[in-house]
Amino acid sequence: MTRLVCMYGGDYPKPATLDPRVKAALEKYAPQAGLEVEWIDTSANRQIYADEMEKRWGQGEDLILVEQDKEIFADTLPPLLTCPEWWCGYTCWVNPVPHTQLALGAFGCTKFSAECQEAIPVSIFRGEDQVGIDRRFADYLLLNHGTGCHLHGHVVHHHVYEPRPKAVRDHVAMLREQGIIAPAVYPEPADPGLLPGSYRLSQLT
C-alpha cells in the first residue's frame, strides 16, 4: 500500500499556499493511480511538516510527498508506485534567474519506501525547521547507506520569484561571456519571475 500526502503552506521565503495547478493535477491524476490525497496544511509552524511525516512514518506503507508548488502529470505517480528503490522522486528547477539550477533529491515530489522508513526514523533528519529537511535526509542517506535519490524525470515547479535586478542579470551574463562562470544550462523561463516550464495562472483562462 502507498499513502500520498500533499504538504502546503508556510512562510519561507515568503507566505505560500497551495497552487491551484498543483491541486487540480493531484485531484485528476491521483485517483487514476489508485491513490487518495491527504491534504496537510503546514503553515502554523515550521515543525508541522516533520510532525506529519512522523505520524505516517514506519507504518509498513510507502509514502509519497508532493509539495504545494510541484505540478504532476499523468505519468508521474505510476513509476513511484512500482520503483523498488529506497528513495525515489522527480527533479525540478529551483532558484530565480540567473541562479537557476536543477534540484536533485528534494522532497518536492518523492517517495520513501517502507524499507527506507524502517531504517531511517524522521528524528534523524527533522531538524529544528522544515527548511532543509530534504537536504538533511539526503546527506544522511548518502553518508550512512551509500545511496541517493533514484530519479524518474521532472515535475514543474510553480514557485514565483521576485525577478533579480537587471544589474545582477547583466553582471552574470558578462561573467558567462568571459568564461568566468559556466554558461546557463537551463531552458529560459517565460519571464524572469518564473522557473523553466512554469506559466502564469492567467494563461489558464
Summary of the structure (lengths in Angstrom):
residues: 205
radius of gyration: 17.6
end to end distance: 37.5
largest distance: 54.3
contacts: 597
relative contact order: 0.17
helix: 32%
strand: 21%
